[in-house]
Amino acid sequence: MIETGEKAPQFTLPDQDGNDVSLSDLAGKTVVLYFYPKAERKG
C-alpha cells in the first residue's frame, strides 16, 4: 500500500481515447487519480 507522501510506482493505463499513458508521461504536471470499486459492488 502506498502511504501519504510516497511516490507512486510506475504504471501505464489507457486514457479516455484508449491511448496508453504512463505515469512518466505526466511528469511535471498536476495529476489526480481517482479509484473506485467495481460498479457491481455496493457502496
C-alpha distance matrix in Angstrom:
0.0 3.8 6.3 9.8 12.0 9.9 11.3 10.0 10.6 14.0 14.7 17.9 18.7 22.1 23.5 26.0 28.7 27.0 26.7 23.7 21.9 19.5 17.4 19.9 22.7 21.5 21.6 23.5 23.1 21.5 18.9 17.5 15.0 15.4 13.6 15.7 16.3 19.1 22.5 23.7 21.4 22.7 21.1
3.8 0.0 3.8 6.7 8.4 6.3 7.8 7.1 8.7 12.4 13.6 16.9 17.9 21.4 22.4 24.9 27.7 26.3 25.6 22.7 20.4 17.7 15.1 17.5 20.3 18.7 18.5 20.1 19.9 18.3 16.0 15.0 13.1 14.2 13.4 16.0 17.5 20.4 23.7 25.4 23.2 24.3 22.4
6.3 3.8 0.0 3.8 6.2 5.6 8.7 9.3 11.7 15.4 16.9 20.1 21.0 24.4 24.9 27.3 30.3 29.2 28.5 25.7 23.1 20.5 17.5 19.6 22.4 20.4 19.7 20.7 20.6 18.6 16.8 15.7 14.6 15.6 15.2 17.7 19.4 22.7 25.7 27.4 24.9 25.5 23.1
9.8 6.7 3.8 0.0 3.8 5.6 8.7 10.0 13.2 16.5 18.0 20.9 21.6 24.7 24.7 26.9 29.9 29.3 28.6 26.0 23.1 20.7 17.4 19.4 21.8 19.3 18.6 18.9 18.6 16.2 15.0 13.9 13.6 14.8 15.3 18.0 20.3 23.7 26.3 28.4 25.9 26.2 23.4
12.0 8.4 6.2 3.8 0.0 3.8 6.6 9.1 12.5 15.5 17.6 20.6 21.8 24.9 24.8 27.2 30.0 29.5 28.2 25.6 22.4 19.8 16.2 17.6 20.1 17.6 16.2 16.3 16.6 14.7 14.2 14.0 14.4 16.4 17.4 20.5 23.1 26.3 28.9 31.2 29.0 29.5 26.7
9.9 6.3 5.6 5.6 3.8 0.0 3.8 6.4 9.2 12.4 14.9 18.2 19.8 23.2 23.6 26.4 29.0 28.0 26.6 23.6 20.6 17.6 14.3 15.5 18.6 16.7 15.2 16.1 16.8 15.5 14.5 14.6 14.3 16.5 17.0 20.3 22.5 25.4 28.4 30.6 28.5 29.5 27.1
11.3 7.8 8.7 8.7 6.6 3.8 0.0 3.8 6.5 9.2 11.9 15.1 17.1 20.4 20.9 24.0 26.2 25.1 23.5 20.4 17.3 14.2 10.8 11.8 14.9 13.3 11.8 13.3 14.1 13.5 12.4 13.3 13.0 15.8 16.6 20.1 22.5 25.1 28.0 30.4 28.8 30.1 28.0
10.0 7.1 9.3 10.0 9.1 6.4 3.8 0.0 3.8 6.5 8.5 11.8 13.6 17.0 17.8 20.9 23.2 21.9 20.4 17.3 14.5 11.5 8.5 10.5 13.4 12.1 11.7 13.8 14.0 13.4 11.3 11.8 10.6 13.4 13.7 17.3 19.5 21.8 24.8 27.2 25.8 27.4 25.6
10.6 8.7 11.7 13.2 12.5 9.2 6.5 3.8 0.0 3.8 6.4 10.1 12.6 16.3 17.8 21.2 23.0 21.2 19.6 16.1 13.8 10.4 8.3 9.9 13.2 13.0 12.7 15.6 16.1 16.1 13.9 14.7 12.9 15.5 15.2 18.6 20.3 22.2 25.4 27.5 26.5 28.5 27.1
14.0 12.4 15.4 16.5 15.5 12.4 9.2 6.5 3.8 0.0 3.8 7.2 10.4 13.9 15.6 19.3 20.6 18.6 16.6 13.0 10.8 7.2 5.9 7.2 10.3 11.0 11.1 14.6 15.1 15.9 13.7 15.0 13.4 16.3 16.3 19.7 21.4 22.7 25.8 28.1 27.5 29.8 28.7
14.7 13.6 16.9 18.0 17.6 14.9 11.9 8.5 6.4 3.8 0.0 3.8 6.8 10.4 12.6 16.2 17.4 15.2 13.6 10.0 8.5 5.6 5.8 8.3 10.2 11.2 12.5 16.0 15.8 16.3 13.5 14.3 12.1 14.5 14.2 17.4 19.0 19.8 22.8 25.1 24.9 27.4 26.6
17.9 16.9 20.1 20.9 20.6 18.2 15.1 11.8 10.1 7.2 3.8 0.0 3.8 7.0 9.5 13.2 14.0 11.6 9.9 6.3 5.4 4.0 6.4 8.8 9.3 10.8 13.1 16.6 15.9 16.6 13.8 14.7 12.6 14.8 14.7 17.6 19.2 19.4 22.0 24.5 24.9 27.5 26.9
18.7 17.9 21.0 21.6 21.8 19.8 17.1 13.6 12.6 10.4 6.8 3.8 0.0 3.8 6.5 9.8 11.1 8.7 8.1 5.5 5.5 6.4 8.5 11.5 11.1 11.9 14.9 17.9 16.4 16.7 13.4 13.7 11.3 12.8 12.6 15.1 16.7 16.6 18.8 21.5 22.2 24.8 24.4
22.1 21.4 24.4 24.7 24.9 23.2 20.4 17.0 16.3 13.9 10.4 7.0 3.8 0.0 3.8 6.8 7.4 5.0 5.2 4.4 6.0 8.6 11.2 13.8 12.3 13.2 16.7 19.4 17.5 17.8 14.8 15.0 12.9 14.0 14.1 16.1 17.7 17.0 18.5 21.4 22.6 25.3 25.1
23.5 22.4 24.9 24.7 24.8 23.6 20.9 17.8 17.8 15.6 12.6 9.5 6.5 3.8 0.0 3.8 5.4 5.2 5.4 6.3 6.4 9.7 11.6 14.1 11.9 12.1 15.9 18.1 15.6 15.8 13.0 13.2 11.9 13.1 14.1 16.1 18.3 17.9 18.9 22.2 23.3 25.6 25.0
26.0 24.9 27.3 26.9 27.2 26.4 24.0 20.9 21.2 19.3 16.2 13.2 9.8 6.8 3.8 0.0 3.8 5.6 7.5 9.6 10.1 13.5 15.2 17.7 15.3 15.1 18.9 20.6 17.7 17.5 14.9 14.6 13.5 13.8 14.9 16.2 18.3 17.6 17.8 21.2 22.7 24.7 24.3
28.7 27.7 30.3 29.9 30.0 29.0 26.2 23.2 23.0 20.6 17.4 14.0 11.1 7.4 5.4 3.8 0.0 3.8 5.6 8.9 10.4 14.1 16.5 18.4 15.6 16.2 20.0 21.9 19.4 19.8 17.5 17.8 16.8 17.5 18.5 19.8 21.6 20.5 20.6 23.8 25.7 27.9 27.8
27.0 26.3 29.2 29.3 29.5 28.0 25.1 21.9 21.2 18.6 15.2 11.6 8.7 5.0 5.2 5.6 3.8 0.0 3.8 6.5 9.1 12.5 15.4 17.4 15.1 16.3 19.9 22.4 20.2 20.8 18.1 18.4 16.8 17.5 17.8 19.2 20.6 19.3 20.0 22.8 24.7 27.3 27.4
26.7 25.6 28.5 28.6 28.2 26.6 23.5 20.4 19.6 16.6 13.6 9.9 8.1 5.2 5.4 7.5 5.6 3.8 0.0 3.8 6.4 9.9 13.1 14.5 11.9 13.6 17.1 19.7 18.0 19.2 16.9 17.9 16.7 18.2 18.9 20.9 22.6 21.8 22.8 25.8 27.3 29.9 29.7
23.7 22.7 25.7 26.0 25.6 23.6 20.4 17.3 16.1 13.0 10.0 6.3 5.5 4.4 6.3 9.6 8.9 6.5 3.8 0.0 3.8 6.6 10.1 11.5 9.8 11.8 15.0 18.1 16.8 18.0 15.6 16.8 15.3 17.2 17.6 20.0 21.7 21.2 22.9 25.7 26.8 29.5 29.2
21.9 20.4 23.1 23.1 22.4 20.6 17.3 14.5 13.8 10.8 8.5 5.4 5.5 6.0 6.4 10.1 10.4 9.1 6.4 3.8 0.0 3.8 6.7 8.3 6.4 8.1 11.3 14.3 13.1 14.4 12.1 13.8 12.8 15.3 16.3 19.2 21.4 21.6 23.4 26.4 27.1 29.5 28.7
19.5 17.7 20.5 20.7 19.8 17.6 14.2 11.5 10.4 7.2 5.6 4.0 6.4 8.6 9.7 13.5 14.1 12.5 9.9 6.6 3.8 0.0 3.8 5.3 5.3 7.2 9.4 13.0 12.5 13.9 11.7 13.7 12.6 15.5 16.3 19.5 21.7 22.3 24.6 27.4 27.7 30.1 29.1
17.4 15.1 17.5 17.4 16.2 14.3 10.8 8.5 8.3 5.9 5.8 6.4 8.5 11.2 11.6 15.2 16.5 15.4 13.1 10.1 6.7 3.8 0.0 3.8 5.4 5.4 6.9 10.3 10.1 11.2 9.2 11.3 10.7 14.1 15.3 18.8 21.4 22.6 25.0 27.9 27.7 29.7 28.3
19.9 17.5 19.6 19.4 17.6 15.5 11.8 10.5 9.9 7.2 8.3 8.8 11.5 13.8 14.1 17.7 18.4 17.4 14.5 11.5 8.3 5.3 3.8 0.0 3.8 5.3 5.2 9.0 10.0 12.2 11.3 14.1 14.1 17.7 19.0 22.6 25.2 26.3 28.7 31.6 31.4 33.5 32.1
22.7 20.3 22.4 21.8 20.1 18.6 14.9 13.4 13.2 10.3 10.2 9.3 11.1 12.3 11.9 15.3 15.6 15.1 11.9 9.8 6.4 5.3 5.4 3.8 0.0 3.8 5.7 8.9 9.1 11.7 10.9 14.0 14.3 17.7 19.5 22.9 25.6 26.5 28.4 31.6 31.7 33.8 32.4
21.5 18.7 20.4 19.3 17.6 16.7 13.3 12.1 13.0 11.0 11.2 10.8 11.9 13.2 12.1 15.1 16.2 16.3 13.6 11.8 8.1 7.2 5.4 5.3 3.8 0.0 3.8 6.3 5.5 7.9 7.4 10.8 11.8 15.4 17.7 21.2 24.3 25.6 27.4 30.7 30.6 32.2 30.5
21.6 18.5 19.7 18.6 16.2 15.2 11.8 11.7 12.7 11.1 12.5 13.1 14.9 16.7 15.9 18.9 20.0 19.9 17.1 15.0 11.3 9.4 6.9 5.2 5.7 3.8 0.0 3.8 5.5 8.4 9.0 12.6 13.9 17.7 19.9 23.6 26.7 28.3 30.4 33.5 33.1 34.7 32.8
23.5 20.1 20.7 18.9 16.3 16.1 13.3 13.8 15.6 14.6 16.0 16.6 17.9 19.4 18.1 20.6 21.9 22.4 19.7 18.1 14.3 13.0 10.3 9.0 8.9 6.3 3.8 0.0 3.8 6.9 9.1 12.8 15.0 18.7 21.4 25.1 28.4 30.2 32.1 35.4 34.8 36.0 33.8
23.1 19.9 20.6 18.6 16.6 16.8 14.1 14.0 16.1 15.1 15.8 15.9 16.4 17.5 15.6 17.7 19.4 20.2 18.0 16.8 13.1 12.5 10.1 10.0 9.1 5.5 5.5 3.8 0.0 3.8 6.1 9.8 12.5 16.0 19.0 22.5 26.0 27.7 29.3 32.7 32.2 33.3 31.1
21.5 18.3 18.6 16.2 14.7 15.5 13.5 13.4 16.1 15.9 16.3 16.6 16.7 17.8 15.8 17.5 19.8 20.8 19.2 18.0 14.4 13.9 11.2 12.2 11.7 7.9 8.4 6.9 3.8 0.0 3.8 6.9 10.1 13.3 16.6 20.0 23.6 25.7 27.1 30.6 29.8 30.6 28.1
18.9 16.0 16.8 15.0 14.2 14.5 12.4 11.3 13.9 13.7 13.5 13.8 13.4 14.8 13.0 14.9 17.5 18.1 16.9 15.6 12.1 11.7 9.2 11.3 10.9 7.4 9.0 9.1 6.1 3.8 0.0 3.8 6.5 9.9 13.0 16.4 20.0 22.0 23.5 26.9 26.3 27.2 25.0
17.5 15.0 15.7 13.9 14.0 14.6 13.3 11.8 14.7 15.0 14.3 14.7 13.7 15.0 13.2 14.6 17.8 18.4 17.9 16.8 13.8 13.7 11.3 14.1 14.0 10.8 12.6 12.8 9.8 6.9 3.8 0.0 3.8 6.5 10.0 13.2 16.8 19.1 20.5 23.9 23.0 23.7 21.3
15.0 13.1 14.6 13.6 14.4 14.3 13.0 10.6 12.9 13.4 12.1 12.6 11.3 12.9 11.9 13.5 16.8 16.8 16.7 15.3 12.8 12.6 10.7 14.1 14.3 11.8 13.9 15.0 12.5 10.1 6.5 3.8 0.0 3.8 6.5 10.1 13.5 15.7 17.5 20.8 19.9 21.0 18.9
15.4 14.2 15.6 14.8 16.4 16.5 15.8 13.4 15.5 16.3 14.5 14.8 12.8 14.0 13.1 13.8 17.5 17.5 18.2 17.2 15.3 15.5 14.1 17.7 17.7 15.4 17.7 18.7 16.0 13.3 9.9 6.5 3.8 0.0 3.8 6.7 10.4 12.8 14.3 17.5 16.5 17.4 15.3
13.6 13.4 15.2 15.3 17.4 17.0 16.6 13.7 15.2 16.3 14.2 14.7 12.6 14.1 14.1 14.9 18.5 17.8 18.9 17.6 16.3 16.3 15.3 19.0 19.5 17.7 19.9 21.4 19.0 16.6 13.0 10.0 6.5 3.8 0.0 3.8 7.0 9.6 11.8 14.6 13.5 14.8 13.1
15.7 16.0 17.7 18.0 20.5 20.3 20.1 17.3 18.6 19.7 17.4 17.6 15.1 16.1 16.1 16.2 19.8 19.2 20.9 20.0 19.2 19.5 18.8 22.6 22.9 21.2 23.6 25.1 22.5 20.0 16.4 13.2 10.1 6.7 3.8 0.0 3.8 6.7 8.5 11.2 9.9 11.1 9.6
16.3 17.5 19.4 20.3 23.1 22.5 22.5 19.5 20.3 21.4 19.0 19.2 16.7 17.7 18.3 18.3 21.6 20.6 22.6 21.7 21.4 21.7 21.4 25.2 25.6 24.3 26.7 28.4 26.0 23.6 20.0 16.8 13.5 10.4 7.0 3.8 0.0 3.8 6.4 8.1 6.5 8.5 8.1
19.1 20.4 22.7 23.7 26.3 25.4 25.1 21.8 22.2 22.7 19.8 19.4 16.6 17.0 17.9 17.6 20.5 19.3 21.8 21.2 21.6 22.3 22.6 26.3 26.5 25.6 28.3 30.2 27.7 25.7 22.0 19.1 15.7 12.8 9.6 6.7 3.8 0.0 3.8 5.4 5.6 8.7 9.8
22.5 23.7 25.7 26.3 28.9 28.4 28.0 24.8 25.4 25.8 22.8 22.0 18.8 18.5 18.9 17.8 20.6 20.0 22.8 22.9 23.4 24.6 25.0 28.7 28.4 27.4 30.4 32.1 29.3 27.1 23.5 20.5 17.5 14.3 11.8 8.5 6.4 3.8 0.0 3.8 5.5 7.8 9.3
23.7 25.4 27.4 28.4 31.2 30.6 30.4 27.2 27.5 28.1 25.1 24.5 21.5 21.4 22.2 21.2 23.8 22.8 25.8 25.7 26.4 27.4 27.9 31.6 31.6 30.7 33.5 35.4 32.7 30.6 26.9 23.9 20.8 17.5 14.6 11.2 8.1 5.4 3.8 0.0 3.8 6.7 9.5
21.4 23.2 24.9 25.9 29.0 28.5 28.8 25.8 26.5 27.5 24.9 24.9 22.2 22.6 23.3 22.7 25.7 24.7 27.3 26.8 27.1 27.7 27.7 31.4 31.7 30.6 33.1 34.8 32.2 29.8 26.3 23.0 19.9 16.5 13.5 9.9 6.5 5.6 5.5 3.8 0.0 3.8 6.5
22.7 24.3 25.5 26.2 29.5 29.5 30.1 27.4 28.5 29.8 27.4 27.5 24.8 25.3 25.6 24.7 27.9 27.3 29.9 29.5 29.5 30.1 29.7 33.5 33.8 32.2 34.7 36.0 33.3 30.6 27.2 23.7 21.0 17.4 14.8 11.1 8.5 8.7 7.8 6.7 3.8 0.0 3.8
21.1 22.4 23.1 23.4 26.7 27.1 28.0 25.6 27.1 28.7 26.6 26.9 24.4 25.1 25.0 24.3 27.8 27.4 29.7 29.2 28.7 29.1 28.3 32.1 32.4 30.5 32.8 33.8 31.1 28.1 25.0 21.3 18.9 15.3 13.1 9.6 8.1 9.8 9.3 9.5 6.5 3.8 0.0
